[in-house]
Amino acid sequence: MSLRENLNVVFVGHVDHGKSTLIGRLLYDTKALPDGAIEKVKKISEEEGKKFEYAFLLDAFEEEQRQGITIDITMIQFFTKRRDYVIIDAPGHKEFLKNMISGAASAEAAILVVDAKEGIQEQSKRHGYILSLLGIKKVYVAVNKMDLVDYSEERYNEIVTQFNEFLGNLNIHPESYIPISAFLGENVAKKSEKMSWYKGKSILDTMDGIEKDKGIEKKPLRFPIQDIYKFDNRRIIAGRIESGSLKKGDEVVFYPSLKTTKVKSVEFWQDKDKTDEVSAKMSVGITVEDEFYNKRGEIICHKDSGITVSNSFNANVFWMGKEPFLKGKKYKLKIATQEIEIEIEKIKKVIDAATLQEITGADHINKNDVAEIVIKSQQPICFDAFGDNEALGRFVIIDEFNTSGGGIILGSAEVSKKERETKRLVTKEDRKNKFKELGKLIAINGDNKETNISFAIKLEKKLFDLGQKVYYLDSKEYEKIADILRENGITVIVANREKLSEAVEIIVDEAGKISDNILNII
Ligand code: GDP
């Protein structure tokens, strides 16, 4: 039996725009519901004098799953021929978005549901913003309740334009828009005949067409330690590999302690699971050669794996705590298995997610606000920028015992290279004053590359003998060094680089001799 692929999808959108209905309808159309469920729910609705809602099916479905206790009830699953789907954070759950923010469940794609009649509303925008914050790139917009606007192509186009404008500002470019009626099942599991003007796919076909991101096992290793177990005098380091892969004999570094050792064994419970190599998304246990003290929260990486260890970082946060997120107060930060006391060092700006209005100079962040901040800690924190590695690039903030916020790491807050440059004591200007003019740039070009190079080398010698400051840069070094040399008044010679602005170009013929008259020109 081959392993079935599974895809995590999140449904977001303004309240009452039809998320639950769409999910209920998907469960119904893919026959994920237990036999007779829909009849049962219809009957109950009738008896209670209520209009039937697909959303009721979700409750029935959950009830069923809860009894089975096999599946985490915050997730709803259904499957198609292609694969299994896990719907994360289905609406109706109180903790809407919390799971997503905290990364307890990470969505690979999002379906943003918008009511065709009402159009874009506050939460449509807020959720759009959060998707961008979470770096979810695969966004699909379901334009729902098309039945209420007579399946009008014109109205659909209006919504598409509205959304494109707002989401474009957030750098989200939806993969597609799908006009649907969740309630009537139009364009949900099969193409609607009522909207023949729409040439795209149904919701289900769209979902089946989503390609999963590949290659997480090819990224650098990130193995956060969850626990250490002792078994007959061996210390087994256990955790889930977040990215990359690991095998017996690998040299590994424990961050932030920087202790280095080798992997002695990859543990297994049953003989059939025996393997010497493990990779991303697997929960594993390993032993290492040097049994020094290690603990939960440390991150195991390979050498030079690029992880950052720092006391501060720049981040985008989303706050959902009852109490505001305050400057000067201590909070607990969780990244992978690390738990560290932190505080806000600086609030760069607070953004009203619905209007995208920016407020600077704030000293706290209110519930539902998004902000760009700098976080600092006494203890070193190991992390990646979210764009490089999601698992070590997202965090949660705990206020007392509540998950009150979360966000993504943009990068280290230590002075960037560019900022350092401006703090240099010798400026471009100083050099100019001292050396009066830039060194010349001489480009040696001609049909024969070899001849150009040997000409350049001879020219360097000639000018050098004439007492000039000169340097021949071969092409690999050029980008880095030419400006520096010239700023210091040194003539730079390069070969085989055409169309360089500022260069005195010398076209060399096959003979490639240096004539003294060239020296005069230079
Ligand atoms: P949610 O808050 O986004 O989960 O919204 P619901 O799924 O609970 O839907 C809100 C209301 O809109 C319910 O009364 C639904 O029956 C209704 N609704 C949902 N989809 C459609 C649709 O395609 N057409 C019509 N006419 N009503 C719909």
Boltz pocket constraint, residues with backbone or C-beta under 6 A from the ligand:
constraints:
  - pocket:
      binder: B
      contacts: [[A, 13], [A, 14], [A, 15], [A, 16], [A, 17], [A, 18], [A, 19], [A, 20], [A, 21], [A, 22], [A, 52], [A, 53], [A, 54], [A, 55], [A, 91], [A, 144], [A, 145], [A, 146], [A, 147], [A, 148], [A, 180], [A, 181], [A, 182], [A, 183], [A, 184]]
      max_distance: 6.0
